Amino acid sequence: MRIVRQGARNELYVGTFTGRVELEMLEPAEADDRPDVARIHFYDGALSFWHSHPGGQQLLRLEGRGCFGLEGEEHELAPGDLVVAPAGETHYHGAARGSDCVWLGI
């Protein structure tokens, strides 16, 4: 067993997000076919760029108001909501305008 304490590895990311985003890598992928586990803090209105993941992505809203978008649609999410993006599905996610939010991304 291994315990990862909050705040262990915070990084400010630029280039793949609009706005301010801090990503805390909780568990880097052991291999290409394994997922990373990260806690991502999106500040007011910050969003990821459009992207997809070869193995899909699961996003759990932890705090604040978030948003998730697919082509032609956007959804506002509350804490406790889970998004399951299938492999190859192009999407974006982040904080709703006027709110910070925190995601757990797998």
Residue pairs with C-beta under 8 A, 6 or more apart in sequence:
4 26
4 27
6 24
6 39
7 24
8 24
8 26
9 24
9 25
10 22
10 23
10 24
11 22
11 23
11 24
11 25
12 20
12 21
12 22
13 21
13 22
13 23
16 48
16 49
16 51
17 42
17 46
17 47
17 48
17 49
17 94
18 46
18 47
18 49
18 94
19 42
19 43
19 44
19 45
19 46
19 47
19 94
19 95
20 42
20 43
20 46
21 40
21 41
21 42
21 43
21 46
21 48
21 94
22 40
22 41
23 38
23 39
23 40
23 41
24 38
24 39
24 40
24 41
25 36
25 37
25 38
26 37
26 38
26 39
27 36
27 37
28 36
29 35
29 36
33 55
35 55
35 57
35 58
35 106
36 105
36 106
37 104
37 105
37 106
38 104
38 105
39 62
39 102
39 103
39 104
39 105
40 102
40 103
40 104
40 105
41 100
41 101
41 102
42 66
42 93
42 94
42 95
42 100
42 101
42 102
42 103
43 95
43 100
44 95
44 97
44 98
44 99
44 100
45 94
45 95
45 96
45 97
45 98
46 94
46 95
47 67
47 92
47 93
47 94
47 95
48 92
48 93
48 94
49 92
50 90
50 91
50 92
51 90
51 91
51 92
52 85
52 87
52 88
52 89
52 90
52 91
53 85
53 87
53 88
54 87
54 88
55 87
56 84
56 85
56 86
56 87
56 88
56 89
57 83
57 84
57 85
57 91
57 105
57 106
58 82
58 83
58 84
58 85
58 105
58 106
59 68
59 82
59 83
59 85
59 93
59 103
59 104
59 105
59 106
60 80
60 81
60 82
60 83
60 103
60 104
60 106
61 77
61 78
61 79
61 80
61 81
61 82
61 83
61 101
61 102
61 103
62 79
62 101
62 102
62 103
62 104
63 79
63 100
63 101
63 102
64 79
64 95
64 96
64 99
64 100
64 101
64 102
65 76
65 77
65 78
65 95
65 96
65 98
65 99
65 101
66 76
66 77
66 78
66 81
66 93
66 94
66 95
66 96
66 99
66 101
66 103
67 74
67 75
67 76
67 77
67 93
67 94
67 95
67 96
68 74
68 75
68 77
68 83
68 91
68 92
68 93
69 75
69 91
69 92
69 93
70 89
70 90
70 91
71 90
76 96
77 83
83 93
85 91
93 103
94 101
95 101
